Amino acid sequence: MKVRSVSILTPTAKLTHAYKSEAPGLSLTRAWCLCPCSVLNVSLGCEEIPVGNIEQDEHGEGLRLSEVRLANLAEFARREGWATGVMPLPILRLEASKLGWTPVPTRKGEEPVVELRPKTSDEASPRSLSAIHGLNAQPLHTDGAHFLDPPDFVVLHAEDPNDVATLLWSPLNKKTNSKYPVIPAPEYLQGGMFVVGGGAEKFLASAGAAGVRYRYDPGCMIPCDERARKVVRYFEEVAKDAYIHEWTKPQQFLLISNRTALHARADANNSSDRIITRIAYQAEISR
């Protein structure tokens, strides 16, 4: 059976309860030992099948998720643009570290781990998409597009459900490309030139590279020619086909392939409680 979507599911309420309530004075790994029967499942479309128990480490002191499973999830995200799962953030960060992934900032002066809340234009950081769009829906974009080497993956993690969706688009995903496996590749994606960033560090770049590899953020990329302006219109048009990811479960996360998929925050004018933790990674898996 061909995999269309993958999600990592664990009995989150039980595990979180063990960590937060039953063993508040213990380390994270010891707290997770209270749930030795936890099972990691992979959802293949509508069917959910178990792929194995979470294992104890060699000292019998803590449970760990298989590094292979996180690597496979990342490879799936690269092939289809993104993957979804349910996992406490400390465990996800631990597994990313074991795979050799390096957390990196998406803005100069920021930490790699950032808590995102909807902000008005006045509250937002200068030159950010929130400064431009405020609480309104944001355009599709690549995180860290103003860096010469944008992050490979972006993790968005919600400890609690919220009612502000995340929009996702990739030509590699049937959900957002009705012509898949035909991959649209307008010549202007590679030919149109943008001025990226500002000041002494600005540089010229296209929004597309060979294959499916994007760099696009209308907040920090200024089109220099008509082909680049076509790129802007192209991404505005495909945004109409974006997949709407709803944050409906505790400890839910998105693993976004930052160079093969674009994402955006939906309208947040009617929400005041959305909190998303973002971590961007450079990952050897995508090199």
ChimeraX commands (.cxc) that place a marker at each C-alpha (Angstrom):
marker #1 position 0.00,0.00,0.00 radius 0.5
marker #1 position 1.40,3.41,-0.92 radius 0.5
marker #1 position 1.90,5.71,2.06 radius 0.5
marker #1 position 0.00,8.97,1.71 radius 0.5
marker #1 position 0.47,10.43,5.19 radius 0.5
marker #1 position 2.46,9.48,8.24 radius 0.5
marker #1 position 1.85,10.42,11.83 radius 0.5
marker #1 position 3.61,9.28,14.96 radius 0.5
marker #1 position 1.07,8.54,17.66 radius 0.5
marker #1 position 1.63,7.61,21.29 radius 0.5
marker #1 position -0.79,7.45,24.24 radius 0.5
marker #1 position 0.08,11.08,24.91 radius 0.5
marker #1 position -2.21,11.74,27.87 radius 0.5
marker #1 position -0.78,8.84,29.83 radius 0.5
marker #1 position 2.84,9.66,29.05 radius 0.5
marker #1 position 2.46,13.37,29.69 radius 0.5
marker #1 position 0.68,12.65,32.94 radius 0.5
marker #1 position 3.52,10.41,34.07 radius 0.5
marker #1 position 6.07,13.11,33.33 radius 0.5
marker #1 position 4.17,16.07,34.73 radius 0.5
marker #1 position 2.24,14.63,37.65 radius 0.5
marker #1 position 3.37,11.24,38.84 radius 0.5
marker #1 position 7.08,11.90,38.71 radius 0.5
marker #1 position 7.66,15.65,38.90 radius 0.5
marker #1 position 11.04,15.28,40.58 radius 0.5
marker #1 position 12.49,12.76,38.18 radius 0.5
marker #1 position 14.44,13.32,35.02 radius 0.5
marker #1 position 12.61,13.08,31.74 radius 0.5
marker #1 position 13.95,9.62,30.89 radius 0.5
marker #1 position 13.09,8.19,34.31 radius 0.5
marker #1 position 9.60,9.59,34.14 radius 0.5
marker #1 position 9.02,7.92,30.81 radius 0.5
marker #1 position 10.02,4.59,32.35 radius 0.5
marker #1 position 6.67,4.65,34.11 radius 0.5
marker #1 position 5.06,3.83,30.77 radius 0.5
marker #1 position 6.94,0.74,29.50 radius 0.5
marker #1 position 3.99,-0.42,27.42 radius 0.5
marker #1 position 3.88,2.66,25.21 radius 0.5
marker #1 position 3.67,1.82,21.53 radius 0.5
marker #1 position 4.77,3.85,18.55 radius 0.5
marker #1 position 2.26,3.69,15.70 radius 0.5
marker #1 position 2.45,4.88,12.13 radius 0.5
marker #1 position -0.74,5.92,10.41 radius 0.5
marker #1 position -0.88,4.95,6.73 radius 0.5
marker #1 position -3.78,6.89,5.33 radius 0.5
marker #1 position -6.83,5.61,7.21 radius 0.5
marker #1 position -5.10,2.54,8.61 radius 0.5
marker #1 position -3.07,2.65,11.80 radius 0.5
marker #1 position -0.58,-0.09,12.52 radius 0.5
marker #1 position 1.91,-0.57,15.40 radius 0.5
marker #1 position 5.56,-0.68,14.39 radius 0.5
marker #1 position 7.10,-1.49,17.74 radius 0.5
marker #1 position 7.46,-0.65,21.41 radius 0.5
marker #1 position 9.45,2.32,22.65 radius 0.5
marker #1 position 12.65,0.74,23.88 radius 0.5
marker #1 position 14.63,1.04,27.09 radius 0.5
marker #1 position 18.19,2.25,26.75 radius 0.5
marker #1 position 21.14,-0.03,27.42 radius 0.5
marker #1 position 21.14,0.83,31.12 radius 0.5
marker #1 position 17.43,0.09,31.53 radius 0.5
marker #1 position 16.98,3.69,32.59 radius 0.5
marker #1 position 14.63,5.43,30.23 radius 0.5
marker #1 position 12.75,4.86,27.03 radius 0.5
marker #1 position 13.82,6.08,23.65 radius 0.5
marker #1 position 12.18,6.31,20.26 radius 0.5
marker #1 position 14.02,4.64,17.42 radius 0.5
marker #1 position 16.30,7.02,15.56 radius 0.5
marker #1 position 15.43,5.16,12.37 radius 0.5
marker #1 position 11.77,6.07,12.78 radius 0.5
marker #1 position 12.50,9.80,13.06 radius 0.5
marker #1 position 14.87,9.56,10.10 radius 0.5
marker #1 position 12.18,7.80,8.07 radius 0.5
marker #1 position 9.69,10.47,9.06 radius 0.5
marker #1 position 12.12,13.13,7.83 radius 0.5
marker #1 position 12.65,11.30,4.56 radius 0.5
marker #1 position 8.88,11.10,4.15 radius 0.5
marker #1 position 8.68,14.86,4.72 radius 0.5
marker #1 position 11.32,15.43,2.07 radius 0.5
marker #1 position 9.41,13.28,-0.42 radius 0.5
marker #1 position 5.97,14.74,0.28 radius 0.5
marker #1 position 6.73,18.13,1.83 radius 0.5
marker #1 position 5.77,17.49,5.44 radius 0.5
marker #1 position 4.79,14.90,8.02 radius 0.5
marker #1 position 2.74,15.13,11.19 radius 0.5
marker #1 position 2.99,13.47,14.56 radius 0.5
marker #1 position 2.26,13.55,18.26 radius 0.5
marker #1 position 5.23,13.59,20.63 radius 0.5
marker #1 position 6.36,15.64,23.64 radius 0.5
marker #1 position 8.81,18.29,22.49 radius 0.5
marker #1 position 11.71,17.21,24.76 radius 0.5
marker #1 position 11.60,13.71,23.27 radius 0.5
marker #1 position 11.48,15.07,19.73 radius 0.5
marker #1 position 14.46,17.33,20.41 radius 0.5
marker #1 position 16.40,14.43,21.93 radius 0.5
marker #1 position 15.82,12.26,18.88 radius 0.5
marker #1 position 16.80,15.08,16.52 radius 0.5
marker #1 position 20.02,15.49,18.48 radius 0.5
marker #1 position 20.77,11.76,18.21 radius 0.5
marker #1 position 20.42,12.05,14.44 radius 0.5
marker #1 position 22.99,14.85,14.39 radius 0.5
marker #1 position 20.54,17.60,13.50 radius 0.5
marker #1 position 21.70,21.10,14.44 radius 0.5
marker #1 position 19.15,23.65,15.71 radius 0.5
marker #1 position 19.61,26.97,13.91 radius 0.5
marker #1 position 17.88,30.36,14.18 radius 0.5
marker #1 position 15.59,31.59,11.41 radius 0.5
marker #1 position 16.28,35.26,12.20 radius 0.5
marker #1 position 19.51,37.00,13.21 radius 0.5
marker #1 position 19.77,37.42,16.94 radius 0.5
marker #1 position 17.08,34.85,17.74 radius 0.5
marker #1 position 17.52,31.57,19.56 radius 0.5
marker #1 position 16.93,28.37,17.55 radius 0.5
marker #1 position 13.92,27.54,19.74 radius 0.5
marker #1 position 11.23,30.23,19.55 radius 0.5
marker #1 position 7.75,30.43,21.00 radius 0.5
marker #1 position 5.39,31.87,18.42 radius 0.5
marker #1 position 2.20,33.75,19.32 radius 0.5
marker #1 position -0.01,35.78,16.97 radius 0.5
marker #1 position 1.06,39.44,17.12 radius 0.5
marker #1 position -0.26,42.68,15.77 radius 0.5
marker #1 position 1.93,44.67,13.40 radius 0.5
marker #1 position 2.94,46.98,16.24 radius 0.5
marker #1 position 3.98,44.07,18.49 radius 0.5
marker #1 position 5.92,42.11,15.88 radius 0.5
marker #1 position 9.64,42.20,15.11 radius 0.5
marker #1 position 10.56,44.63,12.32 radius 0.5
marker #1 position 10.76,43.11,8.82 radius 0.5
marker #1 position 8.89,39.98,9.94 radius 0.5
marker #1 position 5.77,38.70,8.20 radius 0.5
marker #1 position 3.80,39.52,11.34 radius 0.5
marker #1 position 5.00,43.13,11.09 radius 0.5
marker #1 position 3.60,43.26,7.55 radius 0.5
marker #1 position 0.42,41.22,7.97 radius 0.5
marker #1 position -0.31,41.45,11.69 radius 0.5
marker #1 position -3.00,38.96,12.71 radius 0.5
marker #1 position -4.15,38.45,9.12 radius 0.5
marker #1 position -3.25,35.33,7.19 radius 0.5
marker #1 position 0.39,35.15,6.15 radius 0.5
marker #1 position 1.66,34.28,2.65 radius 0.5
marker #1 position 3.37,30.98,1.91 radius 0.5
marker #1 position 7.06,31.20,2.70 radius 0.5
marker #1 position 10.34,29.47,3.48 radius 0.5
marker #1 position 11.71,30.01,6.99 radius 0.5
marker #1 position 15.17,31.57,7.02 radius 0.5
marker #1 position 14.96,32.49,3.33 radius 0.5
marker #1 position 17.25,35.49,3.93 radius 0.5
marker #1 position 20.14,33.18,4.91 radius 0.5
marker #1 position 22.48,31.84,2.24 radius 0.5
marker #1 position 21.71,28.36,3.53 radius 0.5
marker #1 position 18.13,28.17,4.86 radius 0.5
marker #1 position 17.25,25.40,7.33 radius 0.5
marker #1 position 16.47,21.94,6.02 radius 0.5
marker #1 position 13.61,21.21,8.40 radius 0.5
marker #1 position 11.24,23.25,10.52 radius 0.5
marker #1 position 9.44,21.71,13.47 radius 0.5
marker #1 position 6.22,23.39,14.63 radius 0.5
marker #1 position 5.00,21.95,17.92 radius 0.5
marker #1 position 1.80,22.70,19.83 radius 0.5
marker #1 position 1.59,21.51,23.42 radius 0.5
marker #1 position -2.14,22.26,23.41 radius 0.5
marker #1 position -4.72,22.35,20.60 radius 0.5
marker #1 position -5.54,25.73,19.09 radius 0.5
marker #1 position -7.88,27.07,16.44 radius 0.5
marker #1 position -5.38,28.78,14.10 radius 0.5
marker #1 position -4.42,26.47,11.26 radius 0.5
marker #1 position -1.10,26.15,9.46 radius 0.5
marker #1 position -1.21,26.15,5.66 radius 0.5
marker #1 position 1.12,23.89,3.69 radius 0.5
marker #1 position 1.93,23.57,0.01 radius 0.5
marker #1 position 4.30,21.37,-1.96 radius 0.5
marker #1 position 4.18,20.10,-5.55 radius 0.5
marker #1 position 5.39,16.77,-4.14 radius 0.5
marker #1 position 2.14,16.20,-2.26 radius 0.5
marker #1 position -1.10,15.00,-3.85 radius 0.5
marker #1 position -3.05,17.06,-1.34 radius 0.5
marker #1 position -1.72,20.25,-2.94 radius 0.5
marker #1 position -0.82,19.10,-6.45 radius 0.5
marker #1 position -3.73,17.51,-8.30 radius 0.5
marker #1 position -1.43,16.65,-11.24 radius 0.5
marker #1 position 1.05,14.65,-9.15 radius 0.5
marker #1 position 3.37,12.93,-10.10 radius 0.5
marker #1 position 3.71,15.69,-12.68 radius 0.5
marker #1 position 5.72,18.42,-10.94 radius 0.5
marker #1 position 5.10,21.94,-12.24 radius 0.5
marker #1 position 8.37,23.72,-12.94 radius 0.5
marker #1 position 7.76,27.13,-14.50 radius 0.5
marker #1 position 11.02,28.39,-15.97 radius 0.5
marker #1 position 10.68,31.68,-14.11 radius 0.5
marker #1 position 11.10,29.93,-10.76 radius 0.5
marker #1 position 14.80,29.51,-11.50 radius 0.5
marker #1 position 15.17,32.48,-13.84 radius 0.5
marker #1 position 13.54,35.27,-11.86 radius 0.5
marker #1 position 15.92,37.18,-9.61 radius 0.5
marker #1 position 15.17,38.60,-6.16 radius 0.5
marker #1 position 17.14,40.85,-3.86 radius 0.5
marker #1 position 17.22,38.87,-0.63 radius 0.5
marker #1 position 17.65,40.58,2.73 radius 0.5
marker #1 position 18.92,44.10,3.19 radius 0.5
marker #1 position 21.96,46.17,4.03 radius 0.5
marker #1 position 25.47,44.94,3.39 radius 0.5
marker #1 position 24.42,41.28,3.56 radius 0.5
marker #1 position 21.81,41.34,0.78 radius 0.5
marker #1 position 22.33,39.04,-2.18 radius 0.5
marker #1 position 20.65,37.94,-5.41 radius 0.5
marker #1 position 18.83,34.61,-5.61 radius 0.5
marker #1 position 16.06,32.85,-7.46 radius 0.5
marker #1 position 13.06,31.29,-5.72 radius 0.5
marker #1 position 13.70,27.87,-7.24 radius 0.5
marker #1 position 16.64,25.58,-7.85 radius 0.5
marker #1 position 17.11,22.38,-9.82 radius 0.5
marker #1 position 14.56,19.77,-8.86 radius 0.5
marker #1 position 12.12,20.85,-6.17 radius 0.5
marker #1 position 14.04,23.25,-3.95 radius 0.5
marker #1 position 12.61,26.58,-2.91 radius 0.5
marker #1 position 13.66,29.81,-1.26 radius 0.5
marker #1 position 10.75,32.22,-0.95 radius 0.5
marker #1 position 9.64,34.84,1.51 radius 0.5
marker #1 position 7.88,37.94,0.19 radius 0.5
marker #1 position 8.76,39.68,3.45 radius 0.5
marker #1 position 12.49,39.72,2.71 radius 0.5
marker #1 position 12.71,39.06,-1.05 radius 0.5
marker #1 position 12.16,41.90,-3.53 radius 0.5
marker #1 position 11.54,40.91,-7.18 radius 0.5
marker #1 position 14.04,42.42,-9.61 radius 0.5
marker #1 position 12.45,41.53,-12.94 radius 0.5
marker #1 position 9.22,40.40,-14.56 radius 0.5
marker #1 position 10.06,36.72,-14.11 radius 0.5
marker #1 position 10.42,37.25,-10.38 radius 0.5
marker #1 position 7.10,39.09,-10.30 radius 0.5
marker #1 position 5.58,36.03,-11.99 radius 0.5
marker #1 position 6.99,33.95,-9.13 radius 0.5
marker #1 position 5.15,36.15,-6.63 radius 0.5
marker #1 position 1.89,35.69,-8.53 radius 0.5
marker #1 position 2.55,31.95,-8.86 radius 0.5
marker #1 position 2.88,31.40,-5.11 radius 0.5
marker #1 position -0.15,33.60,-4.46 radius 0.5
marker #1 position -2.12,31.37,-6.83 radius 0.5
marker #1 position -0.97,27.99,-5.47 radius 0.5
marker #1 position -1.79,29.20,-1.94 radius 0.5
marker #1 position -5.42,28.60,-2.91 radius 0.5
marker #1 position -4.61,24.87,-3.02 radius 0.5
marker #1 position -2.75,24.82,0.31 radius 0.5
marker #1 position -3.46,22.00,2.73 radius 0.5
marker #1 position -5.02,23.18,5.99 radius 0.5
marker #1 position -3.42,21.56,9.01 radius 0.5
marker #1 position -5.58,21.81,12.14 radius 0.5
marker #1 position -4.00,21.70,15.58 radius 0.5
marker #1 position -6.47,19.33,17.27 radius 0.5
marker #1 position -4.31,17.18,19.57 radius 0.5
marker #1 position -2.02,17.83,22.54 radius 0.5
marker #1 position 1.69,17.51,21.77 radius 0.5
marker #1 position 1.06,17.62,18.02 radius 0.5
marker #1 position 3.84,18.62,15.65 radius 0.5
marker #1 position 4.55,19.32,12.01 radius 0.5
marker #1 position 7.87,18.33,10.47 radius 0.5
marker #1 position 8.21,20.53,7.40 radius 0.5
marker #1 position 10.79,20.03,4.68 radius 0.5
marker #1 position 11.70,23.70,4.52 radius 0.5
marker #1 position 13.22,23.56,1.01 radius 0.5
marker #1 position 10.54,21.45,-0.69 radius 0.5
marker #1 position 7.41,22.87,0.97 radius 0.5
marker #1 position 6.13,26.32,1.84 radius 0.5
marker #1 position 3.98,27.08,4.87 radius 0.5
marker #1 position 2.01,29.92,6.39 radius 0.5
marker #1 position -0.05,30.81,9.44 radius 0.5
marker #1 position -3.78,31.21,8.82 radius 0.5
marker #1 position -5.82,34.20,9.98 radius 0.5
marker #1 position -5.44,34.70,13.74 radius 0.5
marker #1 position -7.73,37.68,14.34 radius 0.5
marker #1 position -10.16,35.62,16.41 radius 0.5
marker #1 position -7.63,33.70,18.48 radius 0.5
marker #1 position -5.68,34.73,21.54 radius 0.5
marker #1 position -4.34,31.42,22.85 radius 0.5
marker #1 position -2.27,29.99,20.01 radius 0.5
marker #1 position 1.23,29.04,21.13 radius 0.5
marker #1 position 3.53,27.19,18.73 radius 0.5
marker #1 position 7.14,26.29,19.43 radius 0.5
marker #1 position 9.33,26.50,16.33 radius 0.5
marker #1 position 12.69,24.82,15.92 radius 0.5
marker #1 position 14.62,24.96,12.65 radius 0.5
marker #1 position 17.25,22.34,11.88 radius 0.5
marker #1 position 20.12,21.75,9.53 radius 0.5
marker #1 position 20.14,18.00,9.03 radius 0.5
marker #1 position 22.68,15.70,7.48 radius 0.5
marker #1 position 19.82,13.55,6.19 radius 0.5
marker #1 position 19.01,16.10,3.52 radius 0.5
marker #1 position 22.53,16.72,2.29 radius 0.5
marker link #1:1,2 radius 0.2
marker link #1:2,3 radius 0.2
marker link #1:3,4 radius 0.2
marker link #1:4,5 radius 0.2
marker link #1:5,6 radius 0.2
marker link #1:6,7 radius 0.2
marker link #1:7,8 radius 0.2
marker link #1:8,9 radius 0.2
marker link #1:9,10 radius 0.2
marker link #1:10,11 radius 0.2
marker link #1:11,12 radius 0.2
marker link #1:12,13 radius 0.2
marker link #1:13,14 radius 0.2
marker link #1:14,15 radius 0.2
marker link #1:15,16 radius 0.2
marker link #1:16,17 radius 0.2
marker link #1:17,18 radius 0.2
marker link #1:18,19 radius 0.2
marker link #1:19,20 radius 0.2
marker link #1:20,21 radius 0.2
marker link #1:21,22 radius 0.2
marker link #1:22,23 radius 0.2
marker link #1:23,24 radius 0.2
marker link #1:24,25 radius 0.2
marker link #1:25,26 radius 0.2
marker link #1:26,27 radius 0.2
marker link #1:27,28 radius 0.2
marker link #1:28,29 radius 0.2
marker link #1:29,30 radius 0.2
marker link #1:30,31 radius 0.2
marker link #1:31,32 radius 0.2
marker link #1:32,33 radius 0.2
marker link #1:33,34 radius 0.2
marker link #1:34,35 radius 0.2
marker link #1:35,36 radius 0.2
marker link #1:36,37 radius 0.2
marker link #1:37,38 radius 0.2
marker link #1:38,39 radius 0.2
marker link #1:39,40 radius 0.2
marker link #1:40,41 radius 0.2
marker link #1:41,42 radius 0.2
marker link #1:42,43 radius 0.2
marker link #1:43,44 radius 0.2
marker link #1:44,45 radius 0.2
marker link #1:45,46 radius 0.2
marker link #1:46,47 radius 0.2
marker link #1:47,48 radius 0.2
marker link #1:48,49 radius 0.2
marker link #1:49,50 radius 0.2
marker link #1:50,51 radius 0.2
marker link #1:51,52 radius 0.2
marker link #1:52,53 radius 0.2
marker link #1:53,54 radius 0.2
marker link #1:54,55 radius 0.2
marker link #1:55,56 radius 0.2
marker link #1:56,57 radius 0.2
marker link #1:57,58 radius 0.2
marker link #1:58,59 radius 0.2
marker link #1:59,60 radius 0.2
marker link #1:60,61 radius 0.2
marker link #1:61,62 radius 0.2
marker link #1:62,63 radius 0.2
marker link #1:63,64 radius 0.2
marker link #1:64,65 radius 0.2
marker link #1:65,66 radius 0.2
marker link #1:66,67 radius 0.2
marker link #1:67,68 radius 0.2
marker link #1:68,69 radius 0.2
marker link #1:69,70 radius 0.2
marker link #1:70,71 radius 0.2
marker link #1:71,72 radius 0.2
marker link #1:72,73 radius 0.2
marker link #1:73,74 radius 0.2
marker link #1:74,75 radius 0.2
marker link #1:75,76 radius 0.2
marker link #1:76,77 radius 0.2
marker link #1:77,78 radius 0.2
marker link #1:78,79 radius 0.2
marker link #1:79,80 radius 0.2
marker link #1:80,81 radius 0.2
marker link #1:81,82 radius 0.2
marker link #1:82,83 radius 0.2
marker link #1:83,84 radius 0.2
marker link #1:84,85 radius 0.2
marker link #1:85,86 radius 0.2
marker link #1:86,87 radius 0.2
marker link #1:87,88 radius 0.2
marker link #1:88,89 radius 0.2
marker link #1:89,90 radius 0.2
marker link #1:90,91 radius 0.2
marker link #1:91,92 radius 0.2
marker link #1:92,93 radius 0.2
marker link #1:93,94 radius 0.2
marker link #1:94,95 radius 0.2
marker link #1:95,96 radius 0.2
marker link #1:96,97 radius 0.2
marker link #1:97,98 radius 0.2
marker link #1:98,99 radius 0.2
marker link #1:99,100 radius 0.2
marker link #1:100,101 radius 0.2
marker link #1:101,102 radius 0.2
marker link #1:102,103 radius 0.2
marker link #1:103,104 radius 0.2
marker link #1:104,105 radius 0.2
marker link #1:105,106 radius 0.2
marker link #1:106,107 radius 0.2
marker link #1:107,108 radius 0.2
marker link #1:108,109 radius 0.2
marker link #1:109,110 radius 0.2
marker link #1:110,111 radius 0.2
marker link #1:111,112 radius 0.2
marker link #1:112,113 radius 0.2
marker link #1:113,114 radius 0.2
marker link #1:114,115 radius 0.2
marker link #1:115,116 radius 0.2
marker link #1:116,117 radius 0.2
marker link #1:117,118 radius 0.2
marker link #1:118,119 radius 0.2
marker link #1:119,120 radius 0.2
marker link #1:120,121 radius 0.2
marker link #1:121,122 radius 0.2
marker link #1:122,123 radius 0.2
marker link #1:123,124 radius 0.2
marker link #1:124,125 radius 0.2
marker link #1:125,126 radius 0.2
marker link #1:126,127 radius 0.2
marker link #1:127,128 radius 0.2
marker link #1:128,129 radius 0.2
marker link #1:129,130 radius 0.2
marker link #1:130,131 radius 0.2
marker link #1:131,132 radius 0.2
marker link #1:132,133 radius 0.2
marker link #1:133,134 radius 0.2
marker link #1:134,135 radius 0.2
marker link #1:135,136 radius 0.2
marker link #1:136,137 radius 0.2
marker link #1:137,138 radius 0.2
marker link #1:138,139 radius 0.2
marker link #1:139,140 radius 0.2
marker link #1:140,141 radius 0.2
marker link #1:141,142 radius 0.2
marker link #1:142,143 radius 0.2
marker link #1:143,144 radius 0.2
marker link #1:144,145 radius 0.2
marker link #1:145,146 radius 0.2
marker link #1:146,147 radius 0.2
marker link #1:147,148 radius 0.2
marker link #1:148,149 radius 0.2
marker link #1:149,150 radius 0.2
marker link #1:150,151 radius 0.2
marker link #1:151,152 radius 0.2
marker link #1:152,153 radius 0.2
marker link #1:153,154 radius 0.2
marker link #1:154,155 radius 0.2
marker link #1:155,156 radius 0.2
marker link #1:156,157 radius 0.2
marker link #1:157,158 radius 0.2
marker link #1:158,159 radius 0.2
marker link #1:159,160 radius 0.2
marker link #1:160,161 radius 0.2
marker link #1:161,162 radius 0.2
marker link #1:162,163 radius 0.2
marker link #1:163,164 radius 0.2
marker link #1:164,165 radius 0.2
marker link #1:165,166 radius 0.2
marker link #1:166,167 radius 0.2
marker link #1:167,168 radius 0.2
marker link #1:168,169 radius 0.2
marker link #1:169,170 radius 0.2
marker link #1:170,171 radius 0.2
marker link #1:171,172 radius 0.2
marker link #1:172,173 radius 0.2
marker link #1:173,174 radius 0.2
marker link #1:174,175 radius 0.2
marker link #1:175,176 radius 0.2
marker link #1:176,177 radius 0.2
marker link #1:177,178 radius 0.2
marker link #1:178,179 radius 0.2
marker link #1:179,180 radius 0.2
marker link #1:180,181 radius 0.2
marker link #1:181,182 radius 0.2
marker link #1:182,183 radius 0.2
marker link #1:183,184 radius 0.2
marker link #1:184,185 radius 0.2
marker link #1:185,186 radius 0.2
marker link #1:186,187 radius 0.2
marker link #1:187,188 radius 0.2
marker link #1:188,189 radius 0.2
marker link #1:189,190 radius 0.2
marker link #1:190,191 radius 0.2
marker link #1:191,192 radius 0.2
marker link #1:192,193 radius 0.2
marker link #1:193,194 radius 0.2
marker link #1:194,195 radius 0.2
marker link #1:195,196 radius 0.2
marker link #1:196,197 radius 0.2
marker link #1:197,198 radius 0.2
marker link #1:198,199 radius 0.2
marker link #1:199,200 radius 0.2
marker link #1:200,201 radius 0.2
marker link #1:201,202 radius 0.2
marker link #1:202,203 radius 0.2
marker link #1:203,204 radius 0.2
marker link #1:204,205 radius 0.2
marker link #1:205,206 radius 0.2
marker link #1:206,207 radius 0.2
marker link #1:207,208 radius 0.2
marker link #1:208,209 radius 0.2
marker link #1:209,210 radius 0.2
marker link #1:210,211 radius 0.2
marker link #1:211,212 radius 0.2
marker link #1:212,213 radius 0.2
marker link #1:213,214 radius 0.2
marker link #1:214,215 radius 0.2
marker link #1:215,216 radius 0.2
marker link #1:216,217 radius 0.2
marker link #1:217,218 radius 0.2
marker link #1:218,219 radius 0.2
marker link #1:219,220 radius 0.2
marker link #1:220,221 radius 0.2
marker link #1:221,222 radius 0.2
marker link #1:222,223 radius 0.2
marker link #1:223,224 radius 0.2
marker link #1:224,225 radius 0.2
marker link #1:225,226 radius 0.2
marker link #1:226,227 radius 0.2
marker link #1:227,228 radius 0.2
marker link #1:228,229 radius 0.2
marker link #1:229,230 radius 0.2
marker link #1:230,231 radius 0.2
marker link #1:231,232 radius 0.2
marker link #1:232,233 radius 0.2
marker link #1:233,234 radius 0.2
marker link #1:234,235 radius 0.2
marker link #1:235,236 radius 0.2
marker link #1:236,237 radius 0.2
marker link #1:237,238 radius 0.2
marker link #1:238,239 radius 0.2
marker link #1:239,240 radius 0.2
marker link #1:240,241 radius 0.2
marker link #1:241,242 radius 0.2
marker link #1:242,243 radius 0.2
marker link #1:243,244 radius 0.2
marker link #1:244,245 radius 0.2
marker link #1:245,246 radius 0.2
marker link #1:246,247 radius 0.2
marker link #1:247,248 radius 0.2
marker link #1:248,249 radius 0.2
marker link #1:249,250 radius 0.2
marker link #1:250,251 radius 0.2
marker link #1:251,252 radius 0.2
marker link #1:252,253 radius 0.2
marker link #1:253,254 radius 0.2
marker link #1:254,255 radius 0.2
marker link #1:255,256 radius 0.2
marker link #1:256,257 radius 0.2
marker link #1:257,258 radius 0.2
marker link #1:258,259 radius 0.2
marker link #1:259,260 radius 0.2
marker link #1:260,261 radius 0.2
marker link #1:261,262 radius 0.2
marker link #1:262,263 radius 0.2
marker link #1:263,264 radius 0.2
marker link #1:264,265 radius 0.2
marker link #1:265,266 radius 0.2
marker link #1:266,267 radius 0.2
marker link #1:267,268 radius 0.2
marker link #1:268,269 radius 0.2
marker link #1:269,270 radius 0.2
marker link #1:270,271 radius 0.2
marker link #1:271,272 radius 0.2
marker link #1:272,273 radius 0.2
marker link #1:273,274 radius 0.2
marker link #1:274,275 radius 0.2
marker link #1:275,276 radius 0.2
marker link #1:276,277 radius 0.2
marker link #1:277,278 radius 0.2
marker link #1:278,279 radius 0.2
marker link #1:279,280 radius 0.2
marker link #1:280,281 radius 0.2
marker link #1:281,282 radius 0.2
marker link #1:282,283 radius 0.2
marker link #1:283,284 radius 0.2
marker link #1:284,285 radius 0.2
marker link #1:285,286 radius 0.2
marker link #1:286,287 radius 0.2
view
